[in-house]
Amino acid sequence: SFAAQAGGHEGAFRKMRDGRLMKITCPAETAFYSSLVRRNLPENIGSFFPSFHGIGSIKGRGTKFNSSLCITWQSNRPTECIIINDVTEGMKLPSVLDVKMGTSTMAPDADENPVKKETTIVKDRQTTTHSLGFRLVAAKVPQIDPPLTSL
């Protein structure tokens, strides 16, 4: 597992020897990162995203996820992933926040699975996903000794 991972599915990240990350992903996320490269974003916006280095594949055993769909795989067939910078590289005690962006979250198989589709719609409406366009999913904050008591 990736030590700085705050949320998501276990095994979704693999650290490469050069320090970059391979993240198992869905086609929509791959398209999003690919579009960032083409857009030539201003630095004040682009600095919020890890650098995208293309598409790769992972072989072996682990967990693959697409949105809320999670399956375990064990095969020699490659699994598509994106290659991104590890924005926590070099940090001793990074604080990490997992944020879901967008006004709705849907699994790619939602059309074939009406129960999953309805569950996701209800969750989106009961949380800030629908009303604010984002949801805070998880946070990982290191313990500091002695603890901070004031800023």
Disulfide bonds with the S-S distance in Angstrom:
none
